[in-house]
Each structure stands twice: as C-alpha cells, then as structure tokens.
Amino acid sequence: MEIYKDLKSPASKEFEKLLNSQLSKTKNLIEGKIIEGKITKITEKFAFLFIEGLKSEPMLDINELKSMGMSDKAKVGEKISVLLERIEDRNGEVLVSASKAQKIKGWDKLVEAYEKNESINGKITSKCKGGVIVEHIDTGSLMFCPGSQISDKPLKDISHLINEPLKFALIKLDKVRGNACVSRRQIITSNKKGDKAKIVEKYKVGDVIKDAIVKGYSSFGCFFDVNSELDVLVHLQEISYSRVNHPEEVFNIGEKRDLLVISVDKAKLQVGCSIKQLSPDPFEHISNYELNKKYKVKVVKLMDFGAFCELEPGLSTLLHSSELSWTKKNPSAKKMFKIGDEIECVITEIDKEKRRVAISHRLTTENPYQSLEKKYPVGSDIEGIVNSINEYAIYLKLADLDIDGFLHCNDLNYSGNPEEELTKYKKGDKLKVKILEIKSDQQKVRVGLKQTQKDPLSWFENKKVNDAITVKVISSDNKGLVVSPEGCEMNFTIKKSQIAINAADARPGRFVGGERIDAAIAELDLNKRKIGLSIKLLEELQNKEAVSKFGSEASGKNLPFTSLSDKLKKKTEE
C-alpha cells in the first residue's frame, strides 16, 4: 500500500494509531482467563456475546445457562462471565464456557473460606451413596457431605433439611480432582461444645446417676439420656458381670436405670458409666472353686474359637476349642453344644490377679492316648482301618479307639518307591501295624507296616565289611549291575567303577542275568540302611592276600610275568 512508502505521512501515522488501539484491546485476552461478555443476540439454542478485542462473537449454549440456574440472565444486554478456552479453534471460532467460569470462581471462594477456617452457606440438594450432595449457595459449586457429618445425632429422615439454607464447615479440598467435602456436624458440635463443657463439669467419678433413660443401643453398648442434658454410653463389658451378647438382651427403650460414674474426660467432654459396678463382684466367689475338679457350667455364647460358659451368674470363662476333645481335629463348639446347655468341665487354672479362670471339657474323660499306651505299648501290633490318605501318609483309625495313627509312606515297605506304595491302599482297608511312637501330650501316634514284616537287611546282621558273598546278577546297564545276595530278598547295585580293578574289565556287559558271582561288602550300616557291594574290592583283597602268602608286590615287578595273577598261578603249580 502507498501509505507504507512514507512512514511520516499523515496516513501512516493514522494507521499506526488504529493498530496500537486494537492491540491494546486484545492484550488482555488470554486463553484460560475469565472475561466478561455482553449478550447481543439470542436464538432458540444460542446466546451471542460481544467481547471487545475478539474478531468474532462467541456463542453460549442456552442449555448451559439453564443448568447453571441462569435462565434469567439469557437476555440481550445482560453481562455474563465466561472462561476463554480458545481465541480461535481450527474452524476459526471463539470457544467460551460460562459453567467453567462459575466453577473456577466458586472454587476460589471455597479455597479462601478453607484457608480462613470460615463456614460456608449451602443447601442439601439430593442424597447419594454414603452421604448427600450440598450446593454452595454463593457460587452453585457442588460438594459432598458424608452421612456421619450431617448431624451430631443419627438421623433416619433428613427430608426436613433438603433445600434449606444451612451452614457447613469445609473439612477437605482436592484441587486436582476439584472435590470438596463439608460437615454440618462440626458446626453443630462447636455451638454445643461450650454448653456441654459446663454440664460435664458437674459430674465426678463415684457419683451415682439416678433414673437414666435407655435411649438406644448398638453392638458395643447402650446409650442413656441423663436429665435431658447429656448422652452417656455404657460399654457392653460394663453392663453386667454375666456375658451380654447385645444390650437389647438386657434393656428396653425407655426404661430407667441407675449409673455409676467411672470416668470423666473434660477434654473429650465424655462421661463414662457402669451398671455392673453398682453390684457385688461375682469373682469374689472364686474361692468356692478348686483346681482339677469337675463342675457343671452353662454355655452362654458360642464362637468359632470355643464357647463362653458361666460357673455361676456373672462368673464366666472361655472354654477354648483346644479343650473340647481329645481326638477331634479342629472341633467346633457350635456343632457340639447349643446356648443354655449345661456341660461338665474341669477347672485347670485360677488367676485372681488377672481375674482369669481356665476350664477344659476333654479332661472330664480319660486321655485315650494314655489308655492306648497302657493296652498297646510301643512295639505292640494293632489293627487299624484306613481313614484317609494324603500325598505322603496314611491315617488309620486304631482298634476300637477314636484315635488316628500316622503311617508314613517310608514305613509301608522295606523296598520299592514309597509314593508308589501309597497308591496300593484305599479308604476302608484293614491293616495290621506296629506301634512305633506314642506322644500322649501331643495326641500323636506313629505306626509302621513294614515293621510287622521281617527286615530283608537282617540277612546282613552277621556280616561285616570286607566279607565275601555270592550274588546273583539280575540285570546290567551302562551304569553297573543289579544283583541280589543269595538268601536275601533285596536288590543292590554294583556301580561300574566297582566291577574290576582293570578299567578294561569294568564292563557290565561281561555279565548276564542269572549268573552268580562273588563280591565284597564295601559298606555296612544297618541303622542307616546303607549297604555297598564291590567286585573290585574283592579283587583287591584277594591280591593283597596272595601277596602276603607268596611275596611282596614290589618283588614281582622285575620278573618276566605278564601279571601278578600269572606269577601266583605258576608258584601255586610248583
């Protein structure tokens, strides 16, 4: 253009002035900032805004304004705050949002109130899982109030609070997620705290509160109303010396009871009370009971780990599941008894300091393991029926006793694979076994099947290391020979390295099945059941014997014989 040729011309100066004016209007238009726009036009779906500095008019969805409760603002000439999201998208349009602007403004106000520890005005709009939704009256921001924070008292019905202006305390803000958590309970309790402190100061430990009214109960205790000015909780263990499963077993709503003040906490504004301590302690009667003596007790509560029983009203103790039976594994009190049953038990412990009494039901009968030991001492044979089988053992029900005997797979047979031996047996099989071990204190009995049979290794009882024996070749492979001593029912392996002194002769293939050969005992430990046989050792022993008879080994080295055996043979012939 011609005006650019002379920058000092009036036309150029005028253009510069207009350009600077336009730039000054747009310098404050930054994406992500809240700006103000004026409605210039309204259609059925959109409201058009004029924002100084923008080359086009951005549009607002009418439904967005309605959802914000700003339908009254949808008029030409009204000013609305919006968030500038994009100055120009790929279609060349300006993107703005009124709801996001409102949310940001609302969040800023919440942050300010939170930092100053100020309450905020809100109204409950609806229920949700775990609590209610609260709308911030000033900004419309939505917040969450947990059910426990709606009031200082449990409320079954909150319909009277819906859409009512209420004060809330901000207890949590999550800026990243944009979540706010509020409490109405804090506002209520803070107002009452001063009044409650004065009430709590009136009570002292040892005071007796007359005619407290049962207000409600839970699984952990009973709530009482004291003079319509104080709520007191009596914990479950302070209700009675007898075992109480639930307060409703003892109290009715509205009835009156006397309470003993046992604690006063001015900091927490709590008064602790007891009912049972107004009566004599039944544990003082424990001197009427003796150790190791039978008594009838009453079952008052059944648990997974046993049963709570009463020696007398108020004097209760635990009958642990381990003391229910001698023979049952993991016995269940719930299956053996019912509440109200009177059963015999033996007192096994009385600890006055710890206020503890221990009882046993199984001790009312003789220990069957001791009876077994008397009738069938270790070493005795006994019949048993296979009760169960696992991957390594068999459990037998022994004789007519309700006792299981433990039969390990290693005690099934002297030879063969133990795991394979297990597969030969099934539930219900009758077996004659030998008692190997009885531990009456641990309720354990170990038995053996192979011990009822003759031990094949007894063949070696009169043998010793270096003795020569005759064996029969069963089979051979590259690793060695499988042989069986004559008269012995067990097989043994002679390793390839133990076949001959001369490596060239140490060939298992030289021997055939059924062939009888001599070997020496190289290892003998009957306790550890270790037997080692060697042909090589026998050769060495024979050579040593020959040398001792016919001369030293060194003297023969210079003689013209092919081997020591040839020399010995020749001397023998002479």
Secondary structure, DSSP 8 states (H G I E B T S, - for coil): -GGGT-TTSHHHHHHHHHHHHHHHHHTT--TT-EEEEEEEEE-SSEEEEE-TT-SS--EEEHHHHHHTT-GGG-STT-EEEEEEEESS-TTS--EEEHHHHHHHHHHHHHHHHHHTT--EEEEEEEEETTEEEEEETTT--EEEEEGGGS-SS--S--GGGBT--EEEEEEEEETTTTEEEEESHHHHHHHHHHHHHHHHTT--TT-EEEEEEEEEEETTEEEEEETTTEEEEEEGGGT-SS--S-GGGT--TT-EEEEEEEEEETTTTEEEEESGGGS--GGGGGGG--TT-EEEEEEEEEETTEEEEEEETTEEEEEEGGGS-SS-SS--HHHH--TT-EEEEEEEEEETTTTEEEEESGGGS--HHHHHHHHS-TT-EEEEEEEEE-SSEEEEEETTSS-EEEEEGGGS-SSS-HHHHHTT--TT-EEEEEEEEEETTTTEEEEESGGGS--GGGGGTT--TT-EEEEEEEEEETTEEEEEETT----EEEEGGGS-SSGGG--GGG--TT-EEEEEEEEEETTTTEEEEEHHHHHHHHHHHHHHHH--TGGGTTSS-SSHHHHHHHHHH-
